[in-house]
């Protein structure tokens, strides 16, 4: 069963579960995927506990519901000293880069990490288009490389990132229309 068969398509159908015929490609991907261990699950639960901390929860809420960057200038505004959201941004991306580092180093199964929370895909969806420029201008070529690596390690994650990016476009359009109508 492939739960994400329609994930890149119609959002209304994204949670519909349909059987997918086994193919050589899907079977070979499944063979490559290691089985998550009890320790992986315990680490996921610990990461979940950390996400519930008040300041991190506030930062995650801001990032998910209020931060919709359209240009590098949106990031520069957040990075600026004195920006009220500088700490929010840093908390969110450093949390997810830390979690991703566990998967990159082999301490945590990357599939389980992304299966247990789609938030890392949301974080990367907002960063992906701008990461090369952020790295160049900050002179930090390795900045958030763990998030990028995990997205590329999990076969379905790039499709989910693209789906989230499309949803952002729709959300921005709806917000712009609502503001124009007011």
Backbone as ProteinMPNN parsed JSONL, in Angstrom:
{"seq_chain_A": "XXXXXXXXXXXXXXXXXXXXXXXXXXXXXXXXXXXXXXXXXXXXXXXXXXXXXXXXXXXXXXXXXXXXXXXXXXXXXXXXXXXXXXXXXXXXXXXXXXXXXXXXXXXXXXXXXXXXXXXXXXXXXXXXXXXXXXXXXXXXXXXXXXXXXXXXXXXXXXXXXXXXXXXXXXXXXXXXXXXXXX", "coords_chain_A": {"N_chain_A": [[0.856, -1.181, 0.0], [0.629, 2.122, -0.903], [0.615, 4.991, 0.677], [0.921, 7.551, -0.248], [0.222, 7.888, -2.853], [-1.466, 9.688, -4.239], [-0.471, 12.041, -3.302], [0.971, 14.155, -4.505], [-0.911, 15.057, -6.154], [-4.33, 15.823, -6.38], [-5.289, 17.528, -3.527], [-7.512, 16.798, -2.014], [-7.637, 14.099, -2.29], [-5.38, 13.096, -1.101], [-5.103, 11.505, 1.207], [-6.283, 9.199, 0.641], [-6.24, 5.734, 0.621], [-4.833, 3.455, -1.471], [-4.25, 0.346, -3.078], [-1.122, -0.411, -4.57], [0.273, -1.738, -7.455], [2.919, -4.1, -7.203], [6.128, -3.413, -8.371], [9.275, -3.865, -10.086], [10.857, -1.656, -9.513], [9.599, -0.447, -7.239], [9.822, -2.56, -5.456], [12.6, -2.866, -5.266], [13.298, -0.474, -4.046], [12.074, -0.801, -1.571], [13.571, -2.908, -0.556], [16.008, -1.663, -0.184], [15.464, 0.072, 1.848], [16.089, 0.29, 5.214], [15.027, -1.528, 8.104], [13.345, 0.095, 10.669], [14.403, 0.478, 14.048], [13.764, -0.295, 17.541], [15.12, 1.632, 19.035], [15.143, 3.747, 17.244], [12.442, 4.468, 17.249], [12.166, 5.296, 19.893], [13.821, 7.54, 19.929], [12.443, 9.157, 18.13], [10.142, 9.637, 19.657], [11.293, 11.121, 21.727], [12.166, 13.367, 20.295], [9.679, 14.326, 19.582], [8.685, 15.07, 22.103], [10.41, 17.222, 22.654], [9.547, 19.03, 20.701], [7.219, 19.93, 21.778], [7.801, 21.843, 23.637], [7.273, 25.093, 24.92], [8.398, 27.596, 23.785], [9.586, 26.641, 21.448], [7.356, 25.545, 20.211], [5.865, 27.879, 19.73], [7.611, 29.136, 17.932], [7.587, 27.277, 15.826], [4.925, 27.44, 15.068], [4.81, 30.082, 14.098], [6.615, 29.836, 11.918], [5.309, 27.95, 10.308], [2.749, 29.064, 9.828], [2.902, 31.809, 9.335], [5.227, 32.641, 8.03], [6.074, 33.056, 4.853], [8.165, 33.005, 2.595], [9.01, 34.862, -0.304], [11.088, 35.906, -1.602], [14.663, 36.372, -1.428], [14.979, 38.55, 0.12], [12.997, 38.397, 2.053], [14.068, 36.526, 3.784], [16.366, 37.887, 4.562], [15.223, 39.956, 6.008], [14.25, 38.574, 8.221], [16.648, 37.564, 9.222], [17.88, 39.844, 10.087], [19.401, 41.772, 12.633], [17.662, 42.297, 15.607], [15.232, 41.638, 14.556], [12.013, 40.462, 15.272], [11.463, 37.84, 14.672], [13.776, 36.475, 14.266], [14.904, 34.738, 16.197], [12.851, 32.831, 16.249], [13.019, 31.722, 13.645], [15.652, 30.649, 13.693], [15.391, 28.78, 15.785], [13.566, 26.907, 14.722], [14.758, 25.957, 12.27], [17.235, 25.035, 13.214], [16.461, 23.065, 15.026], [15.262, 21.158, 13.28], [17.427, 20.62, 11.602], [19.165, 19.465, 13.414], [17.661, 17.157, 14.143], [17.638, 15.944, 11.636], [20.351, 15.445, 11.369], [20.727, 13.209, 12.946], [19.626, 11.193, 11.401], [21.211, 11.366, 9.091], [23.681, 10.625, 10.1], [23.206, 8.012, 10.697], [22.08, 7.232, 13.077], [19.362, 7.304, 13.297], [16.504, 6.196, 11.592], [15.883, 7.495, 8.409], [13.466, 7.362, 6.943], [11.547, 6.781, 8.918], [11.797, 9.088, 10.434], [10.762, 11.093, 8.681], [8.27, 9.991, 8.14], [7.031, 10.151, 10.598], [6.625, 12.812, 11.024], [5.66, 15.396, 8.974], [6.697, 17.852, 9.032], [9.39, 18.544, 8.604], [9.585, 18.435, 5.849], [7.937, 20.589, 5.204], [9.463, 22.683, 6.283], [11.766, 22.517, 4.661], [10.573, 22.992, 2.194], [10.084, 25.706, 2.243], [12.642, 26.692, 2.302], [14.182, 25.601, 0.212], [14.296, 26.81, -2.415], [15.85, 29.03, -1.934], [18.16, 28.305, -0.635], [20.771, 27.995, -1.741], [21.576, 30.626, -2.241], [21.375, 31.705, 0.341], [23.354, 30.205, 1.647], [25.601, 31.036, 0.209], [25.683, 33.87, 0.652], [25.89, 33.944, 3.417], [28.233, 32.724, 3.78], [28.403, 30.113, 4.566], [28.699, 27.203, 3.518], [27.752, 24.69, 4.272], [25.377, 25.022, 5.54], [22.422, 23.938, 6.952], [22.592, 21.482, 5.722], [21.978, 18.92, 6.555], [19.183, 18.689, 6.664], [18.587, 18.944, 3.942], [19.935, 16.662, 3.017], [18.471, 14.529, 4.213], [15.965, 14.864, 3.011], [16.679, 14.168, 0.433], [17.403, 11.541, 0.831], [15.157, 10.01, 1.241], [12.927, 8.447, -0.774], [10.298, 9.393, -1.521], [10.157, 11.945, -0.49], [11.073, 14.363, -1.927], [8.913, 14.729, -3.718], [6.841, 15.253, -1.93], [7.748, 17.664, -0.86], [7.553, 19.309, -3.128], [4.759, 19.221, -3.436], [3.941, 20.553, -1.089], [5.054, 23.06, -1.616], [3.458, 23.843, -3.793], [1.005, 24.063, -2.476], [1.582, 26.254, -0.843], [1.716, 28.254, -2.768], [-0.964, 28.355, -3.61], [-2.136, 29.076, -1.177], [-0.946, 31.617, -0.781], [-2.046, 32.987, -2.97], [-4.785, 32.924, -2.325], [-4.729, 34.396, 0.051], [-3.865, 36.869, -0.907], [-6.021, 37.52, -2.584], [-8.079, 37.679, -0.678], [-7.176, 39.842, 0.85], [-7.28, 41.86, -1.074], [-9.989, 42.005, -1.496], [-10.924, 43.08, 0.83]], "CA_chain_A": [[0.0, 0.0, 0.0], [1.371, 3.38, -0.973], [-0.283, 6.013, 1.212], [1.177, 8.851, -0.848], [-0.005, 7.766, -4.288], [-2.064, 10.913, -4.758], [0.0, 13.165, -2.498], [1.354, 15.283, -5.354], [-2.063, 15.418, -6.974], [-5.458, 16.505, -5.769], [-5.182, 17.478, -2.074], [-8.673, 16.129, -1.424], [-7.427, 12.664, -2.376], [-4.048, 12.742, -0.636], [-5.086, 10.518, 2.261], [-6.965, 8.003, 0.176], [-5.316, 4.605, 0.571], [-5.11, 2.561, -2.601], [-3.157, -0.594, -3.32], [-0.3, -0.123, -5.738], [0.882, -2.992, -7.888], [4.361, -4.197, -6.967], [6.977, -3.376, -9.56], [10.68, -4.07, -9.74], [11.38, -0.428, -8.925], [9.118, -0.262, -5.872], [10.363, -3.63, -4.631], [14.015, -2.618, -4.993], [13.365, 0.619, -3.068], [11.721, -1.347, -0.271], [14.691, -3.719, -0.085], [17.063, -0.754, 0.237], [15.03, 0.735, 3.074], [16.349, -0.547, 6.383], [13.927, -1.602, 9.048], [13.548, 0.929, 11.851], [14.582, -0.278, 15.281], [13.138, 0.243, 18.751], [15.854, 2.854, 19.398], [14.659, 4.802, 16.337], [11.133, 4.903, 17.735], [12.359, 6.03, 21.15], [14.371, 8.846, 19.584], [11.324, 9.919, 17.545], [9.305, 10.083, 20.77], [12.026, 12.181, 22.425], [12.083, 14.547, 19.431], [8.305, 14.838, 19.714], [8.615, 15.768, 23.392], [11.105, 18.506, 22.506], [8.717, 19.915, 19.873], [6.106, 20.43, 22.582], [8.291, 22.922, 24.495], [6.504, 26.303, 24.607], [9.045, 28.537, 22.863], [9.742, 25.98, 20.149], [6.012, 25.445, 19.633], [5.553, 29.219, 19.222], [8.451, 29.354, 16.749], [7.086, 26.398, 14.769], [3.652, 28.007, 14.619], [5.146, 31.242, 13.261], [7.233, 29.378, 10.667], [4.325, 27.232, 9.49], [1.534, 29.793, 9.469], [3.092, 33.23, 9.036], [6.435, 32.89, 7.241], [5.939, 32.564, 3.484], [9.15, 33.784, 1.845], [8.872, 34.935, -1.756], [12.378, 36.336, -2.144], [15.753, 36.33, -0.455], [14.789, 39.698, 1.016], [12.184, 37.944, 3.179], [15.002, 35.897, 4.718], [17.232, 38.937, 5.115], [14.446, 40.679, 7.019], [14.209, 37.715, 9.403], [18.006, 37.441, 9.742], [18.349, 41.145, 10.579], [19.482, 41.929, 14.08], [16.497, 42.993, 16.135], [13.993, 41.083, 13.999], [11.314, 39.675, 16.295], [11.342, 36.444, 14.265], [15.104, 35.893, 14.084], [15.017, 33.585, 17.099], [11.899, 31.82, 15.781], [13.591, 31.049, 12.484], [16.808, 29.855, 14.11], [14.935, 27.631, 16.578], [12.923, 25.909, 13.859], [15.677, 25.297, 11.333], [18.282, 24.294, 13.933], [15.827, 21.852, 15.555], [15.107, 20.161, 12.221], [18.751, 20.205, 11.13], [19.66, 18.543, 14.437], [16.948, 15.884, 13.965], [18.129, 15.358, 10.387], [21.726, 14.965, 11.559], [20.653, 11.86, 13.495], [19.381, 10.293, 10.268], [22.383, 11.404, 8.201], [24.767, 9.889, 10.752], [22.822, 6.61, 10.832], [21.511, 6.953, 14.398], [17.9, 7.311, 13.189], [16.026, 5.843, 10.261], [15.34, 8.698, 7.766], [12.061, 7.155, 6.575], [10.745, 6.921, 10.13], [11.825, 10.498, 10.802], [9.821, 11.84, 7.845], [6.924, 9.409, 8.289], [6.439, 10.539, 11.873], [6.288, 14.233, 10.978], [5.888, 16.031, 7.676], [7.135, 19.229, 9.238], [10.691, 18.796, 7.988], [9.309, 18.725, 4.439], [7.425, 21.954, 5.178], [10.607, 23.569, 6.516], [12.601, 22.521, 3.453], [9.806, 23.591, 1.097], [10.25, 27.158, 2.309], [14.063, 27.015, 2.171], [14.853, 24.995, -0.942], [14.5, 27.75, -3.521], [16.746, 30.099, -1.522], [19.27, 27.804, 0.18], [22.077, 28.269, -2.361], [21.889, 32.038, -2.02], [21.596, 31.874, 1.781], [24.68, 29.641, 1.937], [26.627, 31.889, -0.401], [25.754, 35.168, 1.323], [26.302, 33.762, 4.813], [29.543, 32.054, 3.73], [28.241, 28.841, 5.283], [28.295, 26.259, 2.472], [27.145, 23.482, 4.841], [24.206, 25.433, 6.31], [21.212, 23.109, 6.854], [22.853, 20.373, 4.798], [21.362, 17.682, 7.034], [17.787, 18.665, 6.202], [18.645, 18.653, 2.509], [20.352, 15.265, 2.831], [17.371, 13.624, 4.556], [14.957, 14.974, 1.94], [17.182, 13.413, -0.719], [17.569, 10.127, 1.199], [13.847, 9.341, 1.274], [12.496, 8.509, -2.169], [9.063, 10.153, -1.753], [10.214, 13.274, 0.142], [11.072, 15.496, -2.873], [7.544, 14.935, -4.22], [6.058, 15.893, -0.875], [8.209, 19.061, -0.793], [6.924, 20.014, -4.256], [3.342, 19.359, -3.128], [3.825, 21.618, -0.085], [5.319, 24.329, -2.304], [2.254, 24.191, -4.549], [0.001, 24.501, -1.501], [1.955, 27.613, -0.449], [1.309, 29.145, -3.863], [-2.421, 28.483, -3.518], [-2.41, 29.836, 0.042], [-0.585, 33.016, -1.04], [-3.039, 33.549, -3.889], [-6.021, 33.12, -1.562], [-4.486, 35.487, 1.0], [-3.81, 38.094, -1.693], [-7.402, 37.797, -3.009], [-8.843, 38.088, 0.502], [-6.719, 41.188, 1.202], [-7.769, 42.784, -2.109], [-11.429, 42.116, -1.342], [-11.261, 43.76, 2.09]], "C_chain_A": [[0.89, 1.228, 0.0], [0.438, 4.492, -0.537], [-0.15, 7.338, 0.48], [0.958, 8.84, -2.36], [-0.523, 9.055, -4.896], [-1.504, 12.166, -4.092], [0.368, 14.37, -3.346], [0.182, 15.763, -6.2], [-3.095, 16.193, -6.197], [-5.385, 16.388, -4.25], [-6.343, 16.763, -1.402], [-8.489, 14.619, -1.407], [-6.146, 12.209, -1.694], [-4.013, 11.685, 0.449], [-5.828, 9.239, 1.876], [-5.942, 6.876, 0.049], [-5.753, 3.678, -0.547], [-3.951, 1.584, -2.74], [-2.413, -0.195, -4.587], [0.35, -1.421, -6.166], [2.388, -2.966, -7.647], [5.086, -4.184, -8.301], [8.399, -3.624, -9.119], [11.24, -2.841, -9.049], [10.918, -0.284, -7.481], [9.667, -1.354, -4.951], [11.826, -3.356, -4.3], [14.174, -1.481, -3.993], [13.053, 0.095, -1.676], [12.862, -2.183, 0.295], [15.814, -2.831, 0.438], [16.734, -0.095, 1.567], [15.286, -0.194, 4.259], [15.15, -0.525, 7.312], [14.27, -0.756, 10.276], [13.61, 0.037, 13.09], [13.845, 0.406, 16.433], [13.801, 1.56, 19.155], [15.431, 4.028, 18.52], [13.341, 5.365, 16.861], [11.274, 5.712, 19.029], [12.925, 7.429, 20.882], [13.295, 9.732, 18.953], [10.427, 10.462, 18.664], [9.987, 11.209, 21.554], [11.993, 13.474, 21.598], [10.692, 15.17, 19.502], [8.142, 15.608, 21.022], [9.262, 17.147, 23.296], [10.267, 19.505, 21.719], [7.572, 20.521, 20.664], [6.512, 21.571, 23.51], [7.698, 24.242, 24.005], [7.138, 27.232, 23.588], [9.232, 27.922, 21.481], [8.386, 25.841, 19.463], [5.589, 26.786, 19.025], [6.34, 29.504, 17.935], [7.957, 28.519, 15.572], [5.775, 26.924, 14.201], [3.903, 29.21, 13.706], [5.667, 30.774, 11.901], [6.189, 28.753, 9.742], [3.192, 28.119, 9.001], [1.72, 31.258, 9.091], [4.275, 33.532, 8.128], [6.308, 32.226, 5.873], [6.883, 33.359, 2.584], [8.92, 33.706, 0.337], [10.156, 35.391, -2.415], [13.423, 36.232, -1.044], [15.62, 37.481, 0.531], [13.922, 39.332, 2.221], [13.062, 37.263, 4.239], [15.896, 36.946, 5.364], [16.505, 39.733, 6.198], [14.382, 39.881, 8.326], [15.59, 37.622, 10.05], [18.501, 38.728, 10.397], [18.346, 41.178, 12.108], [18.286, 42.754, 14.56], [15.183, 42.501, 15.554], [13.305, 40.242, 15.068], [11.232, 38.187, 15.94], [12.687, 35.771, 14.004], [15.255, 34.634, 14.937], [14.06, 32.469, 16.686], [12.506, 31.01, 14.63], [14.731, 30.12, 12.909], [16.39, 28.634, 14.918], [14.378, 26.523, 15.683], [13.949, 25.197, 12.988], [16.77, 24.536, 12.061], [17.712, 23.023, 14.559], [15.767, 20.779, 14.471], [16.441, 19.73, 11.632], [19.387, 19.234, 12.127], [18.99, 17.173, 14.273], [17.442, 15.177, 12.704], [19.537, 14.803, 10.543], [21.739, 13.555, 12.141], [20.456, 10.841, 12.366], [20.595, 10.233, 9.347], [23.528, 10.576, 8.791], [24.448, 8.408, 10.947], [22.209, 6.255, 12.18], [19.991, 6.843, 14.368], [17.512, 7.002, 11.75], [15.39, 7.068, 9.592], [13.88, 8.562, 7.353], [11.158, 7.351, 7.783], [10.687, 8.384, 10.562], [10.796, 11.288, 9.993], [8.407, 11.291, 7.929], [6.243, 9.912, 9.559], [6.091, 12.021, 11.944], [6.617, 14.779, 9.602], [6.472, 17.422, 7.804], [8.5, 19.523, 8.621], [10.519, 19.092, 6.499], [8.778, 20.148, 4.286], [8.572, 22.958, 5.347], [11.455, 23.666, 5.256], [11.869, 23.163, 2.274], [9.965, 25.107, 1.082], [11.694, 27.581, 2.062], [14.668, 26.662, 0.809], [15.226, 25.991, -2.033], [15.598, 28.775, -3.211], [18.033, 29.612, -0.869], [20.632, 28.096, -0.434], [22.498, 29.714, -2.1], [22.14, 32.318, -0.533], [22.987, 31.373, 2.154], [25.793, 30.538, 1.406], [26.79, 33.189, 0.383], [26.193, 35.062, 2.78], [27.701, 33.156, 4.919], [29.546, 30.78, 4.582], [27.771, 27.776, 4.289], [27.619, 24.988, 2.99], [25.833, 23.776, 5.574], [22.99, 24.58, 5.957], [21.37, 21.938, 5.884], [22.201, 19.075, 5.245], [19.901, 17.571, 6.618], [17.754, 18.292, 4.729], [18.988, 17.182, 2.26], [19.214, 14.298, 3.132], [16.281, 13.676, 3.488], [15.391, 14.144, 0.738], [17.377, 11.928, -0.433], [16.261, 9.339, 1.074], [13.18, 9.535, -0.086], [11.254, 9.367, -2.417], [9.131, 11.591, -1.248], [10.284, 14.431, -0.857], [9.693, 15.776, -3.472], [6.674, 15.625, -3.181], [6.455, 17.363, -0.75], [7.566, 19.862, -1.921], [5.433, 20.223, -4.008], [3.121, 20.493, -2.133], [4.063, 22.973, -0.743], [4.122, 24.776, -3.138], [1.151, 24.691, -3.624], [0.31, 25.916, -1.023], [1.527, 28.607, -1.512], [-0.189, 29.399, -3.819], [-2.782, 29.337, -2.307], [-2.092, 31.32, -0.16], [-1.605, 33.688, -1.942], [-4.353, 33.837, -3.15], [-5.887, 34.286, -0.584], [-4.485, 36.822, 0.276], [-5.224, 38.493, -2.136], [-8.235, 38.308, -1.829], [-8.455, 39.507, 0.918], [-7.232, 42.217, 0.207], [-9.267, 43.01, -1.971], [-11.847, 42.883, -0.09], [-11.352, 45.247, 1.929]], "O_chain_A": [[1.8, 1.347, 0.82], [-0.44, 4.897, -1.298], [-1.043, 8.179, 0.584], [1.469, 9.711, -3.063], [-0.063, 9.469, -5.96], [-2.03, 13.258, -4.31], [0.102, 15.503, -2.945], [0.289, 16.777, -6.889], [-2.766, 17.11, -5.444], [-5.414, 15.277, -3.72], [-6.174, 16.181, -0.33], [-9.113, 13.928, -0.601], [-5.852, 11.014, -1.712], [-2.991, 11.017, 0.611], [-5.978, 8.322, 2.683], [-4.892, 7.057, -0.568], [-6.88, 3.184, -0.57], [-2.795, 1.957, -2.539], [-3.006, 0.295, -5.547], [0.919, -2.133, -5.339], [3.046, -1.947, -7.858], [4.691, -4.871, -9.243], [8.702, -3.6, -7.926], [12.016, -2.962, -8.101], [11.73, -0.029, -6.592], [9.948, -1.088, -3.783], [12.253, -3.588, -3.169], [15.09, -1.512, -3.17], [13.692, 0.498, -0.704], [13.096, -2.168, 1.504], [16.5, -3.196, 1.393], [17.636, 0.256, 2.327], [14.775, -1.312, 4.308], [14.353, 0.413, 7.288], [15.355, -0.882, 10.845], [12.96, -1.006, 13.164], [13.37, 1.534, 16.306], [13.12, 2.496, 19.571], [15.366, 5.165, 18.985], [13.148, 6.579, 16.912], [10.57, 6.703, 19.223], [12.539, 8.391, 21.546], [13.248, 10.933, 19.22], [10.004, 11.617, 18.617], [9.322, 12.147, 21.994], [11.809, 14.557, 22.154], [10.547, 16.392, 19.485], [7.531, 16.677, 21.045], [8.717, 18.128, 23.802], [10.271, 20.696, 22.03], [7.009, 21.535, 20.251], [5.646, 22.207, 24.111], [7.631, 24.479, 22.799], [6.484, 27.62, 22.62], [9.06, 28.596, 20.466], [8.292, 26.006, 18.247], [5.021, 26.824, 17.934], [5.796, 30.047, 16.973], [7.914, 29.005, 14.442], [5.544, 26.859, 12.994], [3.272, 29.335, 12.656], [5.218, 31.254, 10.86], [6.19, 29.002, 8.536], [2.719, 27.949, 7.878], [0.792, 31.885, 8.58], [4.312, 34.597, 7.511], [6.418, 31.007, 5.745], [6.453, 34.281, 1.89], [8.671, 32.636, -0.218], [10.311, 35.284, -3.631], [13.096, 36.029, 0.125], [16.101, 37.389, 1.66], [14.097, 39.9, 3.299], [12.826, 37.408, 5.438], [16.153, 36.899, 6.567], [17.112, 40.136, 7.191], [14.452, 40.458, 9.411], [15.702, 37.603, 11.276], [19.447, 38.695, 11.184], [17.43, 40.687, 12.768], [17.953, 43.785, 13.974], [14.118, 42.909, 16.018], [13.943, 39.402, 15.702], [10.96, 37.36, 16.81], [12.73, 34.621, 13.568], [15.684, 33.59, 14.446], [14.412, 31.291, 16.763], [12.502, 29.779, 14.646], [14.765, 28.951, 12.527], [16.971, 27.56, 14.757], [14.686, 25.346, 15.873], [14.003, 23.967, 12.971], [17.203, 23.487, 11.583], [18.402, 22.005, 14.618], [16.163, 19.636, 14.698], [16.578, 18.584, 11.203], [20.07, 18.29, 11.728], [19.671, 16.147, 14.265], [17.64, 13.962, 12.702], [19.88, 13.799, 9.919], [22.658, 12.783, 11.867], [21.051, 9.763, 12.381], [20.962, 9.157, 8.875], [24.256, 9.906, 8.059], [25.327, 7.632, 11.324], [21.853, 5.099, 12.409], [19.392, 6.338, 15.318], [18.132, 7.497, 10.808], [14.446, 7.635, 10.143], [13.131, 9.538, 7.404], [10.123, 8.011, 7.688], [9.643, 8.862, 11.005], [10.038, 12.073, 10.562], [7.443, 12.046, 7.802], [5.024, 10.078, 9.593], [5.344, 12.44, 12.828], [7.742, 14.634, 9.125], [6.715, 18.095, 6.802], [8.74, 20.64, 8.163], [11.243, 19.922, 5.95], [9.136, 20.84, 3.333], [8.637, 23.96, 4.634], [11.822, 24.761, 4.831], [12.5, 23.814, 1.441], [9.978, 25.72, 0.014], [11.942, 28.716, 1.654], [15.563, 27.354, 0.323], [16.36, 25.998, -2.511], [16.207, 29.326, -4.129], [18.914, 30.419, -0.575], [21.568, 28.419, 0.297], [23.655, 29.979, -1.775], [23.033, 33.095, -0.196], [23.714, 32.039, 2.891], [26.798, 30.765, 2.078], [27.907, 33.566, 0.739], [26.801, 35.988, 3.315], [28.279, 33.083, 6.004], [30.539, 30.428, 5.218], [26.579, 27.476, 4.222], [26.975, 24.28, 2.216], [25.242, 22.873, 6.167], [22.584, 24.513, 4.796], [20.394, 21.468, 5.3], [21.9, 18.217, 4.415], [19.432, 16.49, 6.261], [16.982, 17.425, 4.319], [18.397, 16.54, 1.392], [19.009, 13.342, 2.384], [15.736, 12.641, 3.106], [14.565, 13.493, 0.098], [17.504, 11.135, -1.366], [16.279, 8.133, 0.828], [12.905, 10.663, -0.493], [11.177, 10.019, -3.459], [8.24, 12.385, -1.552], [9.592, 15.427, -0.646], [9.344, 16.933, -3.707], [5.862, 16.486, -3.519], [5.593, 18.22, -0.555], [7.086, 20.973, -1.696], [4.895, 21.282, -4.332], [2.214, 21.306, -2.311], [3.347, 23.933, -0.458], [3.808, 25.965, -3.181], [0.443, 25.64, -3.957], [-0.612, 26.705, -0.818], [1.028, 29.686, -1.191], [-0.633, 30.537, -3.973], [-3.635, 30.22, -2.399], [-2.874, 32.182, 0.241], [-1.987, 34.834, -1.704], [-4.956, 34.892, -3.347], [-6.821, 35.069, -0.412], [-5.036, 37.801, 0.778], [-5.584, 39.669, -2.072], [-9.004, 39.259, -1.971], [-9.322, 40.294, 1.3], [-7.583, 43.33, 0.596], [-9.763, 44.09, -2.294], [-13.002, 43.29, 0.032], [-11.627, 45.957, 2.896]]}, "name": "protein", "num_of_chains": 1, "seq": "XXXXXXXXXXXXXXXXXXXXXXXXXXXXXXXXXXXXXXXXXXXXXXXXXXXXXXXXXXXXXXXXXXXXXXXXXXXXXXXXXXXXXXXXXXXXXXXXXXXXXXXXXXXXXXXXXXXXXXXXXXXXXXXXXXXXXXXXXXXXXXXXXXXXXXXXXXXXXXXXXXXXXXXXXXXXXXXXXXXXXX"}
